[in-house]
Amino acid sequence: MSFPLLTATAALPALGAVATAAVPAARRTAAKWLALVVSLATLALAVTVLVRFDPDGARYQLTESHAWIKDFGVRYELGVDGIAVALIALTAVLIPFIILAGWHDADPLETGSRRWRPTQGFFALILGVEAMVVISFEATDVFLFYIFFEAMLIPMYFLIGGFGDRAHEHGEETAATQRSYAAVKFLLYNLVGGLIMLAAVIGLYVVAGNFSLTEIAEARANGSLHMATSTERWLFLGFFFAFAVKAPLWPLHTWLPNAMQESTAPVAVLITAVVDKVGTFAMLRYCLQLFPEASKWATPVILVLALISIVYGALLAVGQRDIKRLVAYASISHFGFIIMGVFAMTSQGQSGAALYMVNHGISTAALMLVAGFLISRRGSRLIADYGGVQKVAPVLAGTFLIGGLATLSLPGLAPFVSEFLVLVGTFTRYPVIGIIATFGIVLAALYTLVLYQRTMTGPVKPEVSAMPDLRVRELVVVAPLIVLLIFLGVYPKPVTDIVNPAVKQTMSDVQKKDPKPEVEAAK
């Protein structure tokens, strides 16, 4: 029996979460180091998965299958395609940086505070989220996927509600109330989406007789499983609704700005760079593969919603006074691009969407973590409270600028390639949608450069005159992310080589071919 590599990759952070939580309360530093070591070991396993995966091999590799709940046809089935491998690697890369960035975020508050932060719990919850996200990318049993798709809400709820940002202008009691509101809103939105999906999962079992993604997809492809048109559409909508909430897609997005605003910067990165990717990934894996005809039927409406997300998110980012809310609305705009690429039904669009998931995770992590370092120094999230930072903390300002330029998809940085592919792939089939979507790029340049101008340039405000530059720990967090942004911006081939075969198979699932160019290339 071969080593269960996929199980190990998800089980290690889960066991690490239990071990971290069990560390005695007086050994906070030991808990931090344990969590960091576990995250690095998980990264090593993820790299092993990446090395062992053959892009030219079978669609799902490193598979594992065991009976679980026999009476209901539920199996413990795991397998990864190229897109899953890329996102597992992204998750495993980001978690150590999230832990390092949040090294002091769960330290005890000032003496006399009525709030007490269990440091071990903070890092244990982060590892728990990592385990659930990884197994969500690996699961090829629909019911198994659903369990962890929903279970990750529990640790995220406590991370948002129990470990919020200390920078709050209205005092501790108001901050606690707003954190609770953001956490409950996050939980309710995602629970409603999950309950609707549960009904669709049960419906799928009634129609197909099992929960195996590979068996159902194969039966659909060879014609041995036929779904009535109305049945397929209702099931598709049940799955898509849950994924659209998680993604988040307009108008189901309103939980995200509150959640990111009230979270610490590392937890905000965990939400938008890691957890939310499960939604867009699931659209590719489940919606298109299980319900190809319904996916094509819903495409026009979904593209319009994605377009609204792009423009709406960017417009609201322009008008934000709060740094974290600005990044949140920028992410809503970027997720619009990803969803647009998925449903453009072209190989360029879907390759761009898969690449965008990776690049957005890196760029958002870089920008938000540097913003978190900035906010922790000044004690305020308000843009108006800053000015002239680049004169007193040039390295902080420089890394903040690179993160911002990546967010606006500057050529030479990673998000540019993926955004370009999405726009080209969309334009070839839906030119009007593609043209309007480019307006989001203009707005991205506006909100990013205005943010930098108002916080980093101009006269030095007295409150930031003694602001220290990035420390060694903070440089260790930010520098590798910037290197990745530049490397993947110049040479995205390592990621595209992994995801393109999976995209080709997804295009085959929906029986779509790329439109022929109007002008043939010269031979």
DAHU-V534944 format. One record per residue. SS is DSSP state (hx for helix, st for strand, lp for the rest). PSI is psi in whole degrees, 0 to 359 (* if undefined). D_FIRST is the distance of its C-alpha to the first C-alpha in Angstrom with 2 decimals. Layout:
# DAHU-V534944
((SS | PSI | D_FIRST) (SS | PSI | D_FIRST))
This chain:
# DAHU-V534944
((lp | 129 | 0.00) (lp | 159 | 3.81) (lp | 130 | 6.63) (lp | 79 | 8.53) (hx | 317 | 11.57) (hx | 318 | 13.85) (hx | 317 | 13.61) (hx | 322 | 14.33) (hx | 327 | 17.21) (hx | 326 | 18.82) (hx | 326 | 18.10) (hx | 308 | 19.57) (hx | 330 | 23.03) (hx | 313 | 22.98) (hx | 323 | 22.49) (hx | 324 | 24.98) (hx | 317 | 27.41) (hx | 315 | 27.38) (hx | 319 | 27.85) (hx | 317 | 30.61) (hx | 334 | 32.41) (lp | 353 | 32.41) (lp | 135 | 34.22) (lp | 148 | 37.80) (lp | 329 | 40.46) (lp | 352 | 42.32) (lp | 53 | 39.41) (hx | 317 | 39.42) (hx | 321 | 38.90) (hx | 322 | 35.84) (hx | 320 | 34.35) (hx | 312 | 35.04) (hx | 323 | 33.43) (hx | 315 | 30.33) (hx | 319 | 30.00) (hx | 316 | 30.60) (hx | 317 | 28.02) (hx | 319 | 25.34) (hx | 323 | 26.40) (hx | 323 | 26.22) (hx | 323 | 22.71) (hx | 322 | 21.75) (hx | 320 | 23.60) (hx | 319 | 21.56) (hx | 320 | 18.30) (hx | 321 | 20.23) (hx | 322 | 21.36) (hx | 317 | 17.84) (hx | 315 | 17.15) (hx | 318 | 20.50) (hx | 321 | 19.86) (hx | 344 | 16.57) (lp | 132 | 18.24) (lp | 109 | 20.06) (lp | 334 | 23.29) (lp | 6 | 23.82) (lp | 205 | 20.44) (lp | 159 | 19.42) (lp | 309 | 21.12) (lp | 125 | 18.15) (st | 169 | 15.29) (st | 36 | 12.17) (st | 150 | 12.05) (st | 140 | 10.52) (st | 123 | 12.01) (st | 146 | 12.59) (st | 142 | 15.85) (st | 285 | 18.28) (st | 88 | 21.93) (hx | 320 | 21.97) (hx | 336 | 25.77) (hx | 9 | 26.19) (lp | 23 | 23.40) (st | 130 | 21.79) (st | 154 | 18.10) (st | 92 | 16.09) (st | 127 | 15.56) (st | 151 | 15.33) (st | 151 | 16.06) (st | 139 | 18.59) (lp | 185 | 21.43) (hx | 322 | 23.84) (hx | 317 | 26.09) (hx | 319 | 23.46) (hx | 316 | 22.20) (hx | 320 | 25.87) (hx | 328 | 26.60) (hx | 317 | 23.63) (hx | 317 | 24.93) (hx | 312 | 28.44) (hx | 313 | 27.58) (hx | 329 | 25.83) (hx | 318 | 28.82) (hx | 326 | 31.44) (hx | 315 | 30.32) (hx | 323 | 31.17) (hx | 323 | 34.53) (hx | 317 | 35.14) (hx | 315 | 34.57) (hx | 318 | 36.86) (hx | 327 | 39.45) (lp | 24 | 39.54) (lp | 323 | 39.73) (lp | 6 | 43.06) (lp | 338 | 42.97) (lp | 17 | 42.10) (lp | 155 | 44.40) (lp | 143 | 47.06) (lp | 178 | 49.98) (lp | 155 | 53.52) (lp | 136 | 55.24) (lp | 351 | 56.71) (lp | 144 | 54.33) (lp | 353 | 53.40) (lp | 136 | 49.92) (lp | 134 | 47.21) (lp | 116 | 43.97) (lp | 100 | 40.89) (hx | 315 | 39.45) (hx | 320 | 36.07) (hx | 321 | 35.83) (hx | 309 | 36.53) (hx | 328 | 33.64) (hx | 320 | 31.26) (hx | 321 | 32.17) (hx | 315 | 31.54) (hx | 323 | 27.97) (hx | 318 | 27.53) (hx | 317 | 28.79) (hx | 314 | 26.44) (hx | 317 | 23.38) (hx | 324 | 24.78) (hx | 316 | 25.78) (hx | 314 | 22.43) (hx | 335 | 20.59) (hx | 323 | 23.53) (hx | 333 | 22.89) (hx | 333 | 19.19) (st | 134 | 19.70) (lp | 10 | 19.91) (st | 125 | 20.97) (hx | 320 | 24.72) (hx | 320 | 25.08) (hx | 316 | 22.35) (hx | 314 | 24.16) (hx | 319 | 27.46) (hx | 313 | 26.61) (hx | 334 | 25.89) (hx | 321 | 28.62) (hx | 322 | 31.02) (hx | 329 | 29.60) (hx | 344 | 30.22) (hx | 329 | 33.91) (hx | 305 | 34.16) (hx | 326 | 33.50) (hx | 322 | 35.47) (hx | 314 | 38.36) (hx | 328 | 38.63) (hx | 320 | 38.34) (hx | 312 | 41.21) (hx | 332 | 43.36) (hx | 344 | 42.84) (lp | 57 | 42.67) (st | 175 | 45.21) (lp | 138 | 47.19) (lp | 340 | 49.93) (lp | 98 | 52.22) (lp | 128 | 54.25) (lp | 353 | 57.95) (lp | 12 | 58.71) (lp | 167 | 57.76) (hx | 319 | 54.96) (hx | 315 | 55.73) (hx | 320 | 55.91) (hx | 317 | 52.72) (hx | 321 | 50.88) (hx | 316 | 52.24) (hx | 326 | 51.17) (hx | 316 | 47.67) (hx | 318 | 47.36) (hx | 314 | 48.71) (hx | 319 | 46.26) (hx | 317 | 43.26) (hx | 320 | 44.42) (hx | 315 | 45.15) (hx | 313 | 41.70) (hx | 315 | 40.15) (hx | 314 | 42.48) (hx | 311 | 42.12) (hx | 329 | 38.34) (hx | 319 | 38.27) (hx | 314 | 40.64) (hx | 319 | 38.51) (hx | 322 | 35.42) (hx | 321 | 37.30) (hx | 320 | 38.45) (hx | 322 | 34.92) (hx | 318 | 33.78) (hx | 320 | 36.40) (hx | 323 | 35.12) (hx | 316 | 31.47) (hx | 318 | 32.78) (hx | 321 | 34.89) (hx | 320 | 32.00) (hx | 321 | 30.16) (hx | 320 | 33.41) (hx | 316 | 33.71) (hx | 335 | 30.13) (lp | 0 | 28.78) (lp | 176 | 25.50) (lp | 5 | 24.47) (st | 118 | 21.88) (hx | 315 | 23.33) (hx | 319 | 21.78) (hx | 318 | 22.89) (hx | 315 | 26.32) (hx | 320 | 26.90) (hx | 319 | 26.02) (hx | 323 | 28.30) (hx | 321 | 31.01) (hx | 322 | 30.78) (hx | 2 | 31.11) (lp | 3 | 33.79) (lp | 346 | 32.22) (lp | 118 | 32.56) (lp | 131 | 36.02) (lp | 137 | 37.34) (lp | 148 | 41.04) (hx | 313 | 42.41) (hx | 322 | 43.57) (hx | 313 | 40.31) (hx | 319 | 38.28) (hx | 319 | 40.78) (hx | 319 | 40.75) (hx | 317 | 36.97) (hx | 312 | 36.98) (hx | 323 | 39.68) (hx | 316 | 37.78) (hx | 312 | 34.74) (hx | 322 | 36.96) (hx | 313 | 39.23) (hx | 319 | 36.51) (hx | 325 | 35.23) (hx | 327 | 38.86) (hx | 315 | 39.53) (hx | 330 | 36.56) (hx | 308 | 37.38) (lp | 145 | 40.43) (lp | 139 | 42.66) (lp | 136 | 46.41) (lp | 23 | 47.78) (lp | 21 | 44.76) (lp | 351 | 44.70) (hx | 345 | 47.22) (hx | 334 | 44.81) (hx | 311 | 43.58) (hx | 319 | 46.84) (hx | 315 | 47.37) (hx | 317 | 43.83) (hx | 324 | 43.92) (hx | 319 | 47.47) (hx | 350 | 46.88) (st | 160 | 43.54) (lp | 159 | 43.23) (hx | 316 | 42.56) (hx | 321 | 38.89) (hx | 324 | 38.27) (hx | 320 | 40.19) (hx | 318 | 37.83) (hx | 321 | 34.83) (hx | 302 | 36.45) (hx | 333 | 37.47) (hx | 341 | 35.11) (hx | 295 | 31.83) (hx | 314 | 32.18) (lp | 338 | 34.52) (hx | 337 | 32.23) (hx | 324 | 29.98) (hx | 311 | 32.98) (hx | 323 | 33.58) (hx | 316 | 29.91) (hx | 331 | 29.70) (hx | 317 | 32.79) (hx | 315 | 31.06) (hx | 317 | 27.75) (hx | 310 | 29.17) (hx | 309 | 32.90) (hx | 325 | 32.96) (hx | 321 | 29.87) (hx | 329 | 30.56) (lp | 63 | 34.36) (hx | 317 | 35.53) (hx | 318 | 39.01) (hx | 325 | 39.69) (hx | 316 | 38.62) (hx | 323 | 41.21) (hx | 320 | 43.74) (hx | 352 | 43.41) (hx | 312 | 43.32) (hx | 316 | 47.09) (hx | 317 | 47.27) (hx | 321 | 44.16) (hx | 321 | 45.54) (hx | 317 | 48.82) (hx | 320 | 47.13) (hx | 320 | 45.15) (hx | 318 | 48.43) (hx | 317 | 50.14) (hx | 317 | 47.38) (hx | 307 | 47.91) (hx | 315 | 51.68) (hx | 312 | 51.99) (hx | 318 | 49.51) (hx | 318 | 51.22) (hx | 316 | 54.70) (hx | 330 | 53.92) (hx | 323 | 52.35) (hx | 323 | 55.67) (lp | 9 | 57.60) (lp | 144 | 55.47) (lp | 341 | 57.00) (st | 129 | 53.75) (hx | 315 | 51.33) (hx | 322 | 48.19) (hx | 326 | 49.47) (hx | 313 | 50.22) (hx | 325 | 46.65) (hx | 313 | 45.48) (hx | 328 | 47.75) (hx | 321 | 46.78) (hx | 322 | 43.13) (hx | 318 | 44.22) (hx | 317 | 45.88) (hx | 322 | 42.81) (hx | 331 | 40.57) (hx | 318 | 43.18) (hx | 317 | 42.53) (hx | 313 | 38.76) (hx | 323 | 39.29) (hx | 318 | 41.98) (hx | 322 | 39.64) (hx | 315 | 36.97) (hx | 7 | 39.60) (lp | 340 | 41.65) (lp | 41 | 39.41) (lp | 155 | 39.57) (hx | 324 | 36.94) (hx | 317 | 38.99) (hx | 315 | 39.30) (hx | 325 | 35.64) (hx | 317 | 34.58) (hx | 320 | 37.28) (hx | 315 | 36.12) (hx | 317 | 32.51) (hx | 323 | 33.93) (hx | 324 | 36.49) (hx | 317 | 33.91) (hx | 310 | 32.67) (hx | 322 | 36.19) (hx | 322 | 37.78) (hx | 317 | 35.32) (hx | 314 | 36.25) (hx | 318 | 39.98) (hx | 321 | 40.36) (hx | 315 | 38.60) (hx | 311 | 40.97) (hx | 313 | 44.08) (hx | 322 | 43.39) (hx | 320 | 42.32) (hx | 319 | 45.43) (hx | 322 | 47.47) (hx | 319 | 46.09) (hx | 321 | 47.20) (hx | 313 | 50.57) (hx | 321 | 50.96) (hx | 331 | 50.08) (hx | 319 | 52.90) (hx | 334 | 55.56) (lp | 23 | 54.50) (lp | 143 | 55.08) (lp | 354 | 53.19) (st | 130 | 56.45) (hx | 323 | 57.03) (hx | 344 | 60.75) (hx | 2 | 60.22) (lp | 166 | 59.14) (lp | 133 | 61.01) (lp | 19 | 61.24) (hx | 328 | 57.87) (hx | 340 | 57.36) (hx | 333 | 60.38) (hx | 338 | 59.08) (lp | 72 | 55.28) (hx | 325 | 54.83) (hx | 317 | 51.15) (hx | 314 | 50.32) (hx | 320 | 52.50) (hx | 316 | 50.99) (hx | 326 | 47.39) (hx | 320 | 48.60) (hx | 316 | 50.27) (hx | 317 | 47.19) (hx | 320 | 45.15) (hx | 318 | 48.00) (hx | 325 | 48.34) (hx | 321 | 44.65) (hx | 324 | 45.26) (lp | 8 | 48.10) (lp | 50 | 45.92) (lp | 134 | 48.02) (lp | 137 | 47.28) (lp | 346 | 45.30) (lp | 153 | 43.17) (hx | 314 | 39.81) (hx | 338 | 40.93) (hx | 314 | 43.58) (hx | 313 | 41.23) (hx | 319 | 39.36) (hx | 321 | 42.64) (hx | 315 | 44.24) (hx | 318 | 41.47) (hx | 315 | 41.73) (hx | 318 | 45.52) (hx | 314 | 45.51) (hx | 325 | 42.96) (hx | 317 | 45.01) (hx | 323 | 48.33) (hx | 335 | 47.48) (hx | 328 | 47.07) (lp | 78 | 49.01) (hx | 321 | 51.61) (hx | 315 | 53.59) (hx | 316 | 50.56) (hx | 320 | 49.55) (hx | 314 | 53.09) (hx | 323 | 53.51) (hx | 332 | 50.14) (lp | 340 | 51.41) (hx | 331 | 53.87) (hx | 329 | 51.01) (hx | 318 | 50.73) (hx | 315 | 54.44) (hx | 325 | 54.14) (hx | 318 | 51.13) (hx | 322 | 53.32) (hx | 307 | 56.05) (hx | 330 | 54.19) (hx | 312 | 52.29) (hx | 324 | 55.36) (hx | 319 | 57.59) (hx | 314 | 55.12) (hx | 316 | 55.12) (hx | 316 | 58.90) (hx | 333 | 59.63) (hx | 324 | 57.34) (hx | 335 | 57.40) (lp | 180 | 60.77) (lp | 187 | 64.38) (lp | 148 | 66.24) (lp | 121 | 64.29) (lp | 145 | 64.50) (hx | 326 | 65.53) (hx | 340 | 62.43) (hx | 3 | 60.12) (lp | 332 | 62.41) (lp | 18 | 60.56) (lp | 126 | 57.03) (lp | 154 | 54.68) (lp | 180 | 52.49) (lp | 137 | 48.68) (lp | 174 | 47.39) (hx | 313 | 44.67) (hx | 319 | 41.94) (hx | 324 | 43.06) (hx | 322 | 43.12) (hx | 328 | 39.55) (hx | 313 | 38.66) (hx | 319 | 40.82) (hx | 312 | 40.82) (hx | 326 | 37.18) (hx | 321 | 37.62) (hx | 320 | 40.78) (hx | 317 | 39.17) (hx | 320 | 36.46) (hx | 318 | 39.28) (hx | 315 | 41.14) (hx | 310 | 38.24) (hx | 340 | 36.90) (hx | 326 | 40.52) (hx | 326 | 41.21) (lp | 78 | 37.85) (lp | 358 | 35.73) (hx | 321 | 33.89) (hx | 324 | 30.56) (hx | 317 | 30.25) (hx | 326 | 31.85) (hx | 329 | 29.62) (hx | 318 | 26.57) (hx | 334 | 28.24) (hx | 317 | 30.38) (hx | 323 | 27.83) (hx | 322 | 26.89) (hx | 318 | 30.64) (hx | 320 | 31.27) (hx | 325 | 28.85) (hx | 319 | 30.54) (hx | 323 | 33.89) (hx | 324 | 32.76) (hx | 317 | 31.80) (lp | 4 | 35.35) (lp | 50 | 36.85) (lp | 143 | 38.80) (lp | 152 | 39.97) (lp | 141 | 41.70) (lp | 144 | 45.51) (lp | 140 | 47.26) (lp | 145 | 49.43) (lp | 329 | 53.12) (lp | 118 | 54.00) (lp | 141 | 52.03) (lp | 145 | 51.12) (lp | 137 | 53.27) (lp | * | 51.77))
